[in-house]
Amino acid sequence: MPATVTIAIVVASLLLMVSGVVLFTMGTRGRWTRCEPSCAKCRHRVGSHEIVASARCPECGLVFTTSGAVRFFARRRRIGWMVLGPCTLVLGLGAAMAGALAEANMRRIVPPQTRTTAELISALSGMVAFMELQELESRALAGALTDEELEAVVRALIQIREPQDQRRLNQTSKRLLVIARGQGVLTDELALELLDSWYPAEALVAPPPVVRQGSTVVIRAANWDRMPPLTVSLVADDFAIGEQKVKPRDMASQVPGGERNLDLGAIVTFSEEPGEYRFTARVIRRLRFGAAIGEDSDPDTPRRLDFTDERTVSLPLRVIGRDDPTFLEVVTDPARAAEVRAAHTVRAAAIDRNPTSDTCVISIDLVPTGVDRLLLSFDVIVLVDDREVNLGWFTVERQGSAVGSTRSLSSASISPCPDPIPERVTILLRPQPKHAENSNSRLPAWGLEIEIADVPVRSNVRDGSARP
C-alpha cells in the first residue's frame, strides 16, 4: 500500500478515536444548568431562593450561612454525546484494523517481478492492474517479451472498452503500443481492431436520430474534445442523405466544404421530404501519439505511433415535417412551474420612442439560470395594450452547475406607441421546444407557459429625453 494512503488511514483513525474519547468525556461531565436550590452536602431541596440566615438543612444539619452551602446550578449529562462518543471510538478502531489488514494483504501479494509473463497478461483483465502493466512495459523495453507475448498484451489492452478506465492510453500503455508497432506486432489489422474497440466509427459521428425538415444541424465527432490522441475528420465530398448527395458547410469557415476534411464539424441543412433515410458520411480516424521510452534505451526504438483509417458510416435518420409536433419529451407538471419561474430574472424593461419615426422600441434584459436536468426553450412575449410583442427566443439547459444557453433575444418595434406608456408590463415565456431540437440535448423540455407579471418599465418618454 502506498505510504501516503497508510499515513492517511493512521491519521484518520487517530482523529476518530480521540474524538470519541472527547465526546464521551464531555457527555459524561455534562453542562451547567440552573436548578432548584439544594443542599450542597446531601442534595436535599431547600425551597425558594430566599433562605433564612439561621436556617439549617433538615436532613444533614448543614448551616446555610456557610459559603457554598446552597447549590443553584447542577451539571446535566448529554446523553447524545455519551452515545456518539463510543460509536466514534469504535469506528476509529475499525478503520485502524481495516488498514492493518489491507497492509498485511498487500504484503502477501506476490510482487509482479516474480510472476510469469502469462500471469501478468492474465491479470490485465482485472480492473486494477497497474503494477502488472508497468512490469510488462519493463520487460518489453528490455526485450524480454516474445512477439506472441507482446501481441497478447496488445489484445488485452484492446479489451479495455470503458472510456473511464485509467489504463486506457496512459503513459505505460502508450509505450507498450509504440514498442509493439515498432516491432511489427501491432499490424494495421490489429491497430484497426484497437480503433474499432476504443473509438467505433459509428459512435464518433452522431447526427440526431430525428431532424425537422428545413432545420440546420452541426455534425461533428462525438466527444471530439475529450480524445486528444485521436483526430477525427469528416470528408466534405462524401455526405449523403438517402441517395441524395449533400454539400455541407465547414463549421470553421462557414463556407461550403470542398475536397477537404471538416476537422471541426459540418453544417448540414435537411431539406428532404419527411420519411426514413440513411445518413452516410466518410470518417477519417487518426490515432497519433508519442511515448517517452528513456534515454538509456536503444536509439532505434520507435517513439511514436501514427495510424490512420478511413471508413464510410451509414446511420438511420428520420426527417419529420415542418409543422409536426416536437419529438422531444415534454414536461407539463404544474408543481414545477414555480421552480421554472424562479429560474428567470428580469433585470430591466424599457419602452423608448424612436426619434426618427412614430414607433417605440420594446426591450428587456432577461437572465435565465436554468433548471437542473430540464431543457427550457421559450418565445419571449411582452403584453402591451392587449398586444403581444414577440422579442425573440432563447434556449437554456443545465446539468449540475454547468449552464449552456442559446440566446436569440433582441428588442422589437411597436407602432403606434402605447399612449400612455405603461408603468408595468407582463412578460410571457411561451414554450417552443422546436427551437431546441437541434441542440443534441437528451433532456426533457418544459411545456407550460410562464407568466412574469408587474415588471417595471422605464421610458425616455416619461423621462422627457425623447425628441419631439
Sequence and secondary structure as in RCSB ss.txt:
>XXXX:A:sequence
MPATVTIAIVVASLLLMVSGVVLFTMGTRGRWTRCEPSCAKCRHRVGSHEIVASARCPECGLVFTTSGAVRFFAR
RRRIGWMVLGPCTLVLGLGAAMAGALAEANMRRIVPPQTRTTAELISALSGMVAFMELQELESRALAGALTDEEL
EAVVRALIQIREPQDQRRLNQTSKRLLVIARGQGVLTDELALELLDSWYPAEALVAPPPVVRQGSTVVIRAANWD
RMPPLTVSLVADDFAIGEQKVKPRDMASQVPGGERNLDLGAIVTFSEEPGEYRFTARVIRRLRFGAAIGEDSDPD
TPRRLDFTDERTVSLPLRVIGRDDPTFLEVVTDPARAAEVRAAHTVRAAAIDRNPTSDTCVISIDLVPTGVDRLL
LSFDVIVLVDDREVNLGWFTVERQGSAVGSTRSLSSASISPCPDPIPERVTILLRPQPKHAENSNSRLPAWGLEI
EIADVPVRSNVRDGSARP
>XXXX:A:secstr
  HHHHHHHHHHHHHHHHHHHHHHHHHHH EEEEEEEEETTT  B  SS   TT B TTT  BTTSTT EEEEEE
E  HHHHHHHHHHHHHHHHHHHHHHHHHHHHHHS  GGGS HHHHHHHTTSS  HHHHHHHHHHHHTT S HHHH
HHHHHHHHT   TT TTTT HHHHHHHHHHHHTT S HHHHHHHHHHHS HHHHB   SEEETT EEEE BTTGG
G TTEEEEEEGGGEEETTEEE  EETTT SB  SSEESS EEEE  S SEEEEEEEEEEEEEEEE    TTS TT
S  EEEEEEEEEEEEEEEEE TTS   S EE  GGGHHHHHHTEEEEEEEEEE TTSS EEEEEEEEE  BBTEE
EEEEEEEEETTEEEEEEEEEEEEETTEEEEEEEE  EEESS  SS  SEEEEEEEE GGGGGGG   S EE S E
EEEEEE B HHHHT S  
